[in-house]
Amino acid sequence: MYILSETDIMKHYQMKQAIHDLEIGLIAMNNGKIDNPHRTVIEFPERHASILYMPSADNAENIAGMKTVSIFPENAQVGKQTTQGVLLLTDTENGEHVCLMNASYLTRLRTGALSGIATKKLSRKDSKVLGVIGTGGMAFEQVLGVLAVRDIEKLILFNRTIEKAHIFKEKLEHFGIKKDIEIVDNVDKVIHAADIVNCATRSETPVFDGKLLKPATHINGVGSYLPSMREVDEVTIQKADKIVVDDLHGAKEEAGEFIHADKKGIWSFADVYGELRDLMTKPFYREAEDEITFFKSVGASYFDLAVAEGIYREAKKQDFGVKVEI
């Protein structure tokens, strides 16, 4: 069995590889080659925390995966990671467990890659300004996903704690991202200027005013993952010409802003344009220059499996990680 650390994966597997492997996974799902059972979520309300168990199988490649991810927001107060995960790969021809890998970076990477694919399909090709609302743990790979598919010239960062935005800017620069990066103290400045908006927060109230959205804006929302969370407001949902989700079942169970709007009767899940996999049938899905598009991601196990398969292939090809007998 291969044991792969986060450092191993980060060194040998990058965003463009993840986007490529996820596109293959989305097509495999369309072709009926993926089993994707519902996830199991155990919540720990006293800690505002949850643990997710996410199984899936790729019958085209004869491999299955089980990801376990814990989300403990209060860990930040004691200097520990808020999101931690592992993923186990199993050969479905003989039942052998072939790889155990850290899944924290994998989770961030596949979420960013999903936003990258959605951005490629839905945003204007000439988009130049990326607005970032929330500079926490999930935000960095969201930026990388957009930069992988669009020629962005400027990034505008907003975080409620402005010091975290400065730390995020330093991280981007240290990574080698040579863009004009501006930090703002008012989220309205992001919405006024951005062609693409990334939201990655755990907010239970909307993080920007949808009335300020300009025509042709594309939004990626990945932060709210519980029914109690609402990252975007009702106006945004109603103004969006196309709403695409990564997984419709998951969105119905976990996307708080949609659940709220549906229960209130101002919007329906029947209004969802499609799942991300539905967009794989043609190169581009923006039908008018002024369309407002919104991609909502809550995650699904086969996304993790698609990326994990790619990582495992690279581990065997490049012979990295640790091999153990169990």
C-alpha positions in Angstrom: 0.0 0.0 0.0 1.1 3.5 -0.8 0.9 6.1 2.0 0.9 9.6 0.6 1.3 12.7 2.8 0.0 16.2 1.9 3.5 17.2 1.1 3.9 14.3 -1.3 0.7 15.3 -3.1 1.4 19.0 -3.2 4.9 18.4 -4.7 3.8 16.1 -7.5 0.2 16.9 -8.4 -1.1 20.4 -9.4 -4.3 22.2 -10.3 -4.3 21.6 -14.1 -3.9 17.9 -13.5 -6.8 18.0 -11.1 -9.0 19.8 -13.6 -8.1 17.3 -16.3 -8.9 14.3 -14.1 -12.1 15.8 -12.9 -13.3 16.4 -16.4 -12.7 12.7 -17.1 -14.6 11.8 -13.9 -17.6 14.0 -14.9 -17.7 12.3 -18.3 -17.5 8.9 -16.7 -20.5 9.8 -14.5 -22.4 10.8 -17.6 -21.6 7.4 -19.1 -22.9 5.5 -16.1 -19.5 4.3 -15.0 -19.6 5.8 -11.5 -21.3 4.6 -8.3 -21.8 7.5 -6.0 -23.8 6.6 -2.8 -25.0 9.3 -0.5 -22.6 10.6 2.0 -23.0 10.1 5.7 -22.7 13.2 7.9 -22.3 13.1 11.7 -22.7 16.6 13.3 -21.3 17.8 16.6 -23.3 20.9 17.3 -21.5 21.8 20.6 -18.3 22.2 18.5 -20.1 23.6 15.4 -18.3 20.6 13.7 -19.1 17.7 11.5 -17.5 14.5 10.0 -18.3 13.3 6.5 -18.0 9.8 5.2 -18.0 9.7 1.4 -17.8 6.4 -0.6 -17.7 6.0 -4.4 -16.5 3.6 -7.1 -15.2 4.1 -10.7 -16.3 1.0 -12.5 -14.4 2.0 -15.7 -11.1 1.9 -13.8 -12.0 -0.8 -11.2 -11.2 1.3 -8.2 -13.2 2.6 -5.2 -12.6 5.2 -2.6 -13.7 6.2 0.8 -13.0 9.7 2.1 -13.4 10.7 5.7 -13.2 14.4 6.3 -13.6 16.3 9.5 -14.6 20.0 9.7 -13.9 21.6 13.1 -14.0 25.4 12.7 -12.9 26.0 16.4 -9.6 24.3 15.7 -8.3 27.7 14.3 -8.4 29.0 17.9 -5.8 26.5 19.0 -3.6 26.5 15.9 -4.9 23.3 14.4 -6.3 22.7 10.9 -10.0 23.2 10.6 -10.4 20.6 7.8 -8.7 17.3 8.0 -9.2 14.2 5.9 -7.9 10.9 4.6 -8.9 8.8 1.6 -8.6 5.1 1.1 -8.4 3.6 -2.4 -9.4 -0.1 -3.0 -8.8 -2.2 -6.1 -12.3 -3.6 -7.0 -10.9 -6.5 -9.0 -9.3 -8.2 -5.9 -10.3 -6.1 -2.9 -6.8 -5.0 -2.2 -6.4 -1.6 -0.4 -3.8 0.1 -2.5 -3.4 3.6 -1.2 -4.1 5.8 1.8 -3.6 9.4 1.3 -4.0 12.7 3.1 -7.2 14.2 1.8 -7.1 17.8 3.2 -5.2 19.3 0.3 -7.1 16.9 -2.0 -10.4 18.3 -0.9 -9.2 21.9 -1.4 -7.7 21.0 -4.8 -10.8 19.2 -6.2 -13.1 22.0 -5.0 -10.9 24.6 -6.7 -10.7 22.4 -9.8 -14.5 22.2 -9.9 -14.7 26.0 -9.7 -12.1 26.1 -12.4 -14.2 23.9 -14.7 -17.4 25.9 -13.9 -15.5 29.1 -14.6 -14.2 27.8 -17.9 -17.8 26.8 -18.9 -19.7 29.8 -17.6 -17.6 32.9 -17.2 -16.8 35.4 -19.9 -13.7 34.4 -21.7 -12.3 38.0 -21.4 -12.8 38.1 -17.6 -9.9 40.0 -16.1 -10.8 40.8 -12.4 -11.2 38.1 -9.8 -12.9 39.0 -6.5 -12.2 36.9 -3.5 -14.6 37.0 -0.5 -13.2 35.0 2.3 -9.5 34.2 2.6 -9.7 31.1 4.8 -8.6 27.5 4.2 -10.6 26.8 1.1 -9.9 30.1 -0.7 -6.4 29.5 -2.1 -7.2 26.6 -4.4 -10.3 28.5 -5.5 -8.0 31.2 -6.8 -5.7 28.6 -8.5 -8.7 27.0 -10.2 -9.8 30.3 -11.8 -6.2 31.3 -12.7 -5.8 27.9 -14.5 -8.7 28.7 -17.0 -8.8 32.5 -17.3 -6.2 35.2 -18.0 -6.8 37.2 -14.8 -5.0 40.5 -14.4 -6.2 41.6 -11.0 -7.3 40.0 -7.7 -9.4 41.9 -5.2 -9.4 40.4 -1.7 -11.9 40.9 1.1 -12.0 39.2 4.5 -13.9 40.4 7.6 -10.6 40.2 9.5 -8.4 42.3 7.2 -5.1 40.9 8.6 -6.1 37.5 7.2 -6.4 39.1 3.7 -2.9 40.4 4.0 -1.6 36.9 5.0 -3.5 35.5 2.0 -1.9 38.1 -0.3 1.6 37.1 1.0 0.8 33.4 0.4 -0.3 34.1 -3.2 2.9 36.1 -3.9 5.1 33.4 -2.2 3.4 30.8 -4.5 4.6 32.8 -7.5 1.4 34.5 -8.5 2.5 37.7 -10.2 -0.8 39.7 -10.4 -2.1 43.0 -9.2 -3.5 42.1 -5.8 -5.6 44.7 -3.9 -7.0 44.3 -0.4 -10.3 46.2 0.3 -12.1 46.9 3.5 -15.6 46.9 2.0 -17.1 43.9 0.2 -19.1 46.2 -2.1 -15.8 47.2 -3.8 -15.3 43.6 -4.8 -18.8 43.3 -6.3 -18.5 46.6 -8.2 -15.2 45.6 -9.8 -15.1 41.8 -10.3 -15.9 39.8 -13.4 -15.6 36.6 -11.4 -16.4 36.3 -7.7 -15.2 33.5 -5.5 -17.0 33.0 -2.2 -15.5 30.7 0.4 -16.9 31.4 3.8 -18.8 29.6 6.5 -21.2 32.6 6.9 -24.8 32.1 8.0 -25.8 35.4 6.5 -25.2 36.5 2.9 -21.7 38.0 2.4 -22.6 40.5 -0.4 -25.6 42.5 -1.7 -26.9 40.9 -4.8 -28.4 44.2 -5.9 -24.9 45.4 -6.7 -24.1 42.5 -9.1 -23.2 43.8 -12.5 -24.3 42.1 -15.7 -22.0 39.3 -16.9 -20.6 38.4 -13.4 -19.8 34.8 -12.7 -20.0 33.6 -9.1 -18.4 30.5 -7.5 -19.8 29.6 -4.1 -18.1 26.9 -2.1 -18.2 27.9 1.5 -21.7 27.1 2.8 -22.2 23.4 3.2 -24.9 23.2 5.9 -28.6 24.1 5.7 -28.0 26.8 8.3 -25.5 28.6 6.1 -26.3 31.2 3.5 -23.4 32.6 1.6 -25.4 34.4 -1.1 -28.7 36.3 -0.8 -32.1 35.8 -2.4 -31.5 38.6 -4.9 -28.4 36.9 -6.3 -30.4 33.6 -6.7 -33.2 35.4 -8.5 -30.9 37.5 -10.7 -28.8 34.6 -11.8 -29.6 33.6 -15.4 -28.0 30.2 -14.9 -27.5 28.3 -11.7 -25.3 25.2 -11.9 -24.5 22.9 -9.0 -21.8 20.3 -8.7 -24.3 17.7 -7.3 -28.0 18.2 -7.2 -28.8 15.8 -4.4 -26.1 17.3 -2.3 -27.3 20.8 -3.0 -30.9 19.9 -1.9 -29.5 18.5 1.4 -26.8 21.0 2.2 -26.9 24.3 0.2 -28.5 26.6 2.8 -29.1 29.5 0.5 -31.0 27.3 -2.0 -32.9 25.4 0.7 -34.0 28.7 2.3 -35.1 30.2 -1.1 -37.0 27.0 -2.0 -38.8 26.8 1.3 -39.7 30.5 1.1 -41.2 29.9 -2.4 -39.2 32.5 -4.2 -37.1 29.9 -6.1 -37.2 26.2 -6.8 -34.6 23.5 -7.3 -36.4 22.9 -10.6 -34.8 26.2 -11.7 -31.3 24.7 -11.5 -29.9 24.8 -15.0 -28.0 21.6 -14.5 -25.2 19.8 -12.7 -21.6 20.5 -13.7 -21.4 17.1 -15.5 -24.2 18.3 -17.8 -21.8 21.0 -19.1 -19.3 18.5 -20.4 -21.2 18.1 -23.7 -19.9 21.3 -25.3 -16.9 23.6 -24.7 -18.8 26.7 -23.5 -22.2 27.4 -22.0 -22.5 31.2 -21.8 -25.3 32.1 -24.2 -25.3 35.9 -23.8 -22.7 38.4 -22.8 -24.6 39.9 -19.9 -25.7 36.6 -18.3 -25.1 36.3 -14.5 -24.0 32.8 -13.7 -23.7 31.1 -10.4 -21.9 27.8 -9.6 -22.6 26.2 -6.3 -20.4 23.4 -4.9 -21.1 21.2 -1.9 -19.0 18.3 -3.0 -19.6 14.6 -3.9 -17.5 11.6 -3.3 -16.8 10.8 -7.0 -15.0 14.2 -7.4 -12.6 13.1 -4.7 -12.2 9.7 -6.3 -11.3 11.3 -9.7 -8.5 13.4 -8.2 -7.3 10.5 -5.9 -7.0 8.2 -8.9 -4.9 10.8 -10.6 -2.7 11.2 -7.6 -2.3 7.4 -7.2 -1.3 7.1 -10.9 1.4 9.8 -10.4 2.6 8.0 -7.2 3.1 4.8 -9.1 4.6 6.6 -12.1 7.0 8.8 -10.1 7.4 6.4 -7.2 6.8 8.8 -4.4 5.3 8.3 -1.0 5.9 5.4 1.4 5.1 1.7 0.6 4.0 -0.4 3.6 2.6 -3.9 4.2 -0.6 -4.0 6.2 
